[in-house]
Structures are given as structure tokens and as C-alpha cells.
Amino acid sequence: MSNEVPSASDRVPFHANRRDAGVLVGFDGSDNATVALEYAAGIALRRGIRLTVATAYKVPVMIYTTLAALPHEPEDEVRRKEAEIVLTRAGQLLEGYPGEVDFRCVEGDSVGALVGLTEHAQVAVVGARGRGGFLGRVLGSVASALPAHAKCPTIVLDHRNANVHTGVAGEESEDRFALTHSAAPVVAGIDGSARSRTAVLQAALAAVEAETSLHLLMALPPLDDPLIWYPELVVDYKDLTDRRRGQLDESLRAEIAWVEGHFRTLDVDGSVKVGDPVEVLRDATRSAQLTVVGSRGRGALKSALLGSTSRALLHHAEGPVMVVPPLDDERLHDQPEQR
């Protein structure tokens, strides 16, 4: 296990009470964006903070060869009006919402516009796919790129398996905006690194807000069998795996105690499962109300903005996933006591 805390240059300054955009949600009118809007509204109500609904429009570079080819209305005004219509739709879906809402229409690339706003948000929410691109894609461009560049935790969800209440329109009670209470746990994927502990802290906060438990999940990759190439080797892989699993169980107990020390009313447990990390976490998304991972873990490619596990999980998750960047948190200096 690594007790190394990321350097200040690697950490994102994060003071929740200074992030006046509150809960940021990207909205483009698609089914996924509608569910993301509802989900974000529920989080904002839970936290008692502002909901910021944003859409972006991009003005292409146009070349007109004759005066007759000039449009009657400038292209930038046309695109902005189209974006404003999208925000009007969001406003209709939020009719009767009891909290504070801010609508933002931003010129520029969707990812770049949202990344800029994440510097002022506590958490961002986007749908797995929007209206652009190829409809058959597993994950849209915004949902793929935003978690890698965002300056706050990003939640990605798909309307087909979000497991959230979807009745924003058509109900009279203001309670329709509240997230449905669930006994399902919040699951945090950990690897013992300081970066994964940053994710654990955000997962613990989500669990407290949802009044549920937190489960720390550690995956132990299976040993590849070299006997295919070296049949003369005699190795007891089960014994090696069992011994390593026992060591990780010890470390996991220390991680649980560390979390409980910072969230004393939270019910925390954990498990070590042998298997490919992506497969282990994907299985967890089927029953968790939220699965949380760090943007990067202990992988060798430290310069990658989004680690291979978190990136693959976003493509294959069967429930909401939160990706947490390396936020600056003083609690990271209080390291678990390894046994």
C-alpha cells in the first residue's frame, strides 16, 4: 500500500463552500440529459446548494463566396437561440423546483465549456450519451472527456440503468425532485493509494447524504498462468493469491478504520475480490446506488488524465459512476495505520 500524498502541483484546490455553481449539470435535451438533470436536482436539494444547468453551442467558421449567400441572421445568433431553446426545455422540466437554479448558455466546445464551469462546482453530472455523434456509441464524447479534465467530481449516468426516479415532469408534488431513498450502498473502488482515498472521502460524503452505507471494494488481479510457456515451473497460484488476499484484508481494515475516523456515524465495510478490476467494479455497479473511483490509480502511466480502470468502467458500468480527480484535502495527510 502507498502512503504517498500527491504533491501540491498534482492536486486540485477544492473548497466546497467557495464553489458557487453548486451542482453542475450538462443539458442537451436528450433522454440521458433529462435523467442527469433530475439526478443533479436531487443532489442540489440534499446539499441545499445551487443547481447550475448548462448547455453549450459552437459557432462554425463559415465562408461565404457571395453576398447572396450571407444568411439573414448571423450564425452565432442562430446557434445561441437554439441553445436557449434547450435551456427553456430544462426550465420546463424543473417547473416547481424549490431550490435555486442558474441557467448558463456558453459559447464553445461542450467539453471545454463544462470543464471551465467545473472550477466553480462541487460536483458535475452528465448523461452517458447526448444528442451528438454516433447513436450506437457506448459513451459520448462529453462523458468520456469531462471526467478526465474536470476540476470537481463528475457523475456519469445512463437513463437505461440509472436506477433513479424519472418523474420530473407530470407530478404535482415538489417531492418529485428528491432522489428516491435506497438501502443500496455507495461503493468506492480503492487500491490503497492517496488518490483512491480522495475518491473514498467523496464516496463517504455521498453515502452520508443518501443515508446509506459505504462499501470499500478492492480488486486483486488474478495471476496469469505462465505454465503455458514454462510448463516445467511448479507454482501454487492459489496459495500465492490467498496469501496476498490476506495481506490486503489487513490493509483494508486499516482503510475502513481511517474512514470511520472521519465519518463517525457512517456504516463502513469492505471486501477484497479476486478478478479483473474493471469486471469487479462493473459487477458492483449493478447493485450500488453509486460507484466511486479515482480518476487515476496506481497504474504505471502517471501522466494519463484518466486511468485505464476508470475509463473502462465508464464504458461498461450498469449504474451511476462518480470519477474523482486528485482534490486537495487535508484529511489525506492523516494516513491509515497499516498493520
PADOMI-206389 format. One record per residue (C-alpha): x, y, z; residue in one letter. Coordinates in steps of 0.1 Angstrom, whole numbers, plus 5000, padded with zeros to 4 digits. Example, Ala and Ser with C-alpha at 12.3 -4.5 7.8 and 13.67 -1.06 7.14 Angstrom:
<rs>
512349555078A;513749895071S;
</rs>
This chain:
<rs>
500050005000M;501250354992S;501050635017N;502450884993E;500351204992V;500251374957P;502251684955S;500552024956A;501052064919S;499151744913D;496151834935R;493152044925V;492352324950P;488952234964F;486952434989H;483352334986A;481952645003N;483652864977R;482252684947R;479152894940D;478052694909A;476952414933G;475852114913V;476652154876L;474651954850V;475251954813G;471951954794F;471251904757D;467651784758G;468451414753S;467051134775D;470351094793N;470551464799A;466951464813T;467851194838V;471151374846A;469151694852L;466851514877E;469751344894Y;471651674898A;468551854911A;468251584938G;471851624949I;471452004950A;468451974972L;470251724995R;473051974999R;470952285000G;473052444972I;472552604938R;471752394907L;473552514876T;472152394843V;474552454814A;474452404776T;476952494751A;476852594714Y;479652614689K;479752854660V;481452704630P;483752914608V;481652994578M;482953114544I;480553294521Y;481653344485T;478953594475T;476853854493L;473753654483A;475053364503A;475053564535L;472353444560P;469653684570H;470653624607E;474253584619P;475253224625E;476253294661D;472853434670E;471153134654V;473252884674R;472653084706R;468953084701K;468952714696E;470852664728A;468452894747E;465552674735I;467352384750V;467652564783L;463952664781T;463152294780R;465252234811A;463352514828G;460052344819Q;461252014834L;462352204866L;458952384869E;458152404906G;461752314917Y;462152464952P;465852534951G;467952794934E;468752744897V;471152924874D;470952864837F;474152904817R;474352924779C;478052914770V;479752954736E;482352704728G;483152334727D;480852134750S;483751974769V;485752294772G;482752494783A;481852244810L;485452204822V;485652574828G;482452564849L;483752274870T;486252504886E;483252664904H;481152344910A;481152094939Q;480151814916V;479251784879A;476651554864V;476351444827V;474551174808G;476450894793A;475550994758R;474051314744G;472451414711R;475651434691G;477851184675G;477050824667F;473950694684L;475550354688G;478450474708R;478650324743V;479850654757L;479551004743G;482451244738S;481551474767V;481051184792A;484451044780S;486451364782A;484851564811L;485951324839P;489551344827A;489651724828H;487051834854A;488152024885K;485451854906C;483951504909P;481951404879T;478951164879I;478150994846V;474850804843L;472750644816D;468950664816H;468650294809R;470250194842N;470550504863A;468250354890N;466850694898V;463350834900H;462550974865T;459251154870G;460451514868V;457551614846A;453951534853G;453851524891E;452551804913E;454451744945S;457851914949E;459051584963D;459351464927R;462751634927F;464151444957A;466251144950L;464550824960T;465950674992H;467650344987S;469350095011A;471850014983A;475350114994P;477750354979V;480750164966V;484250304964A;486950124944G;490250154962I;493850054956D;495450184988G;496850494970S;496350854983A;494450924950R;491950644958S;491550784993R;490451114977T;487750914960A;486850744992V;486251075010L;483851184983Q;482150844984A;481750875021A;480151215017L;477751074992A;476850785015A;476151025044V;473951245022E;472050935009A;471750795045E;473250465034T;476350265040S;479750275023L;481449965009H;485249975001L;485949744972L;489549634964M;490249414934A;493149174933L;494149094897P;494548724891P;497948584883L;498448494846D;499448134842D;503048124828P;502847744827L;501647774791I;505147894782W;507147744811Y;505547404819P;508547304840E;507647564866L;505647444896V;503847734913V;500947724937D;498948014924Y;496147964948K;498447984978D;500148294965L;496748454958T;495348354992D;498448505010R;498248824991R;494448854997R;495148815034G;497649095033Q;495149315015L;492449225040D;494649365068E;495249685048S;491549715041L;490649705077R;493049995083A;491450185054E;487950125070I;489150255104A;490550565087W;487250645070V;485350575102E;487650825120G;486551105097H;482850995093F;481950855128R;478250795121T;478850615088L;478550245085D;481650125065V;482649775054D;484849635027G;485949335007S;488849214985V;487749034954K;489948844930V;489448944894G;490049204868D;489449544884P;487149664857V;484949344859E;484849364897V;483749724896L;481249674868R;479649394888D;479449644917A;477649904896T;474649664892R;473649684929S;475350004942A;473450334941Q;476650504932L;480150364924T;483050594930V;486650574916V;489650804914G;490550954880S;493950784883R;495150504905G;498450314909R;499050254872G;502450304856A;501350574833L;501150864858K;500751124831S;497450984820A;494551224827L;492150934832L;493350594843G;492550274823S;490250134850T;488150444854S;487950494817R;486950134810A;484450144839L;482650444824L;482150244792H;480749934808H;479050054840A;475449944847E;474750224872G;475850584881P;479650624884V;481550914900M;485050994889V;487051194914V;490151394904P;493051444929P;491451704950L;493351894977D;492151755010D;493951795043E;492551465056R;494851285032L;497751375054H;496151165081D;497250825068Q;495750485078P;497850295102E;498949985083Q;499149665104R;
</rs>
